[in-house]
Amino acid sequence: MTTAVSLQLAAPAIRRAVADLHTQSFSIGVRAALEGYLTARRTPGGFLLAVLRNDLVQAVLCRNGRTESDSPDDLVSLDELVRWLWFHAPDEAWGSFDKVEAWLESRT
């Protein structure tokens, strides 16, 4: 399923979040990964996955290149990303390991 089709099928709150996502200064890779995560429930890479799971240590380690990361584009401002999640992402999609796993497992 393409992202455009996924977005059409997504709930209105997710469509609004994705629309706002494209106004942010995140890298193209981070925006694409977040959009794929929210609309198609695709598993993002290490840094973003750690942020979504609220795993600060892993996010910082990935961000600093001490573990495998998707790309240098992942080096976004952690506070900017968390603020965006707080104000725009669905509560059930992020904040703990269990929430992220449930979100990913509910793919259709």
C-alpha positions as CSV (number, residue, x, y, z in Angstrom):
1,M,0.0,0.0,0.0
2,T,1.4,3.4,-1.0
3,T,1.7,6.2,1.5
4,A,-0.9,8.2,-0.4
5,V,-3.4,5.4,-0.2
6,S,-2.5,4.8,3.5
7,L,-3.0,8.4,4.3
8,Q,-6.5,8.4,2.6
9,L,-7.5,5.5,4.8
10,A,-6.0,7.0,8.0
11,A,-8.1,8.5,10.7
12,P,-8.6,12.3,10.4
13,A,-6.4,12.9,13.4
14,I,-3.5,11.1,11.7
15,R,-4.1,13.0,8.4
16,R,-3.9,16.3,10.4
17,A,-0.7,15.1,12.1
18,V,0.9,14.1,8.8
19,A,-0.1,17.4,7.2
20,D,1.6,19.3,10.1
21,L,4.6,17.0,9.9
22,H,5.4,18.4,6.5
23,T,5.6,21.9,8.0
24,Q,8.3,20.9,10.4
25,S,12.1,21.3,9.9
26,F,12.7,17.5,10.3
27,S,14.9,15.9,7.6
28,I,13.1,14.3,4.7
29,G,14.1,10.9,6.1
30,V,12.6,11.5,9.5
31,R,9.4,13.0,8.0
32,A,9.0,9.9,5.7
33,A,9.7,7.5,8.5
34,L,7.1,9.2,10.8
35,E,4.6,9.3,8.0
36,G,5.1,5.6,7.2
37,Y,4.8,4.8,10.9
38,L,1.6,6.7,11.5
39,T,-0.2,5.9,8.2
40,A,1.1,2.4,7.3
41,R,2.4,1.3,10.7
42,R,5.8,0.6,9.3
43,T,8.6,0.0,11.8
44,P,11.0,3.0,11.8
45,G,14.7,2.9,12.2
46,G,16.7,2.8,15.5
47,F,16.7,6.5,16.5
48,L,13.1,7.2,15.8
49,L,11.9,3.8,17.2
50,A,13.8,4.6,20.4
51,V,12.1,8.1,20.6
52,L,8.7,6.6,20.0
53,R,9.3,4.0,22.7
54,N,10.4,6.8,25.1
55,D,13.8,5.1,25.4
56,L,16.0,8.2,26.0
57,V,19.2,6.2,26.4
58,Q,18.8,4.3,23.2
59,A,17.8,7.4,21.3
60,V,20.8,9.3,22.4
61,L,23.1,6.4,21.7
62,C,21.7,6.1,18.2
63,R,21.8,9.9,17.7
64,N,25.5,10.0,18.7
65,G,26.3,7.1,16.3
66,R,27.2,4.7,19.1
67,T,24.8,2.1,17.7
68,E,23.3,1.5,14.2
69,S,21.2,4.4,13.0
70,D,19.2,4.9,9.8
71,S,21.2,7.7,8.4
72,P,22.9,11.0,9.4
73,D,19.5,12.6,8.7
74,D,18.3,11.1,12.0
75,L,20.3,13.6,13.9
76,V,17.3,15.9,14.4
77,S,16.7,17.9,17.5
78,L,15.4,15.5,20.1
79,D,13.4,18.1,21.9
80,E,11.8,19.3,18.6
81,L,10.8,15.7,17.8
82,V,9.4,15.0,21.2
83,R,7.4,18.3,21.2
84,W,5.9,17.3,17.8
85,L,4.9,13.9,19.1
86,W,3.4,15.4,22.2
87,F,1.2,17.8,20.3
88,H,0.4,15.9,17.1
89,A,0.9,12.1,17.3
90,P,-1.9,9.9,18.5
91,D,-1.4,9.0,22.2
92,E,-1.7,5.3,21.4
93,A,1.1,5.4,18.9
94,W,4.0,6.4,21.1
95,G,5.3,6.9,24.7
96,S,6.2,3.3,25.7
97,F,7.5,0.1,24.3
98,D,4.1,-1.6,24.7
99,K,2.2,1.3,22.9
100,V,4.6,1.2,20.0
101,E,4.4,-2.6,19.7
102,A,0.6,-2.5,19.9
103,W,0.5,0.2,17.2
104,L,2.8,-1.8,14.9
105,E,0.9,-5.1,15.5
106,S,-2.4,-3.5,14.6
107,R,-1.5,-3.2,10.9
108,T,-4.2,-4.3,8.6
